[in-house]
């Protein structure tokens, strides 16, 4: 299996996993965020497919962190209670770990790539996976301590990641 096939398979598995845990969560806000992550992984799949076909492409900037921040804000403003069992938290932790591994994978492939455009695309995909990691880390924090998380101003640091500051 070549690098592109492997990356495409990795993105497809991530997309499927997010859709699966989106259906399992009992909270519509988290379900929406997980669906957004699945959609992002689908975009990554297409980017890698186009790379394999040597098509000229650019990686569009994602706005997932800003969108997620808005969802968390709506969750904070609603009076909806939130509970989760530990197995659901474990699903989010696994997703977070997958994103960490995906970022490392793309950084390694960027180092190995001979084609400068492929190198740049792999680096951009690594950056996107880092954003997903940050989002999933926040979901894990939220699930573990929902009241603390929604009142903590640190969640607004998403803008720093979205703007490439961190």
URNORFEN-V189015 format. One line per field, one symbol per residue. psi: psi as a letter, one per 40 degrees, with the letter a starting at -180 (. if undefined). A space follows every 50 residues. Layout:
psi->???
This chain:
psi->hiddddddddddddddddddddddiehddddddddddddddddddddddd ddefihiihihifddddddddddddddiehihiiiddddddddddddddd ddddddddddddhdhdddddddddddddddddddddddddddddgddddd eheddeedddddeed.
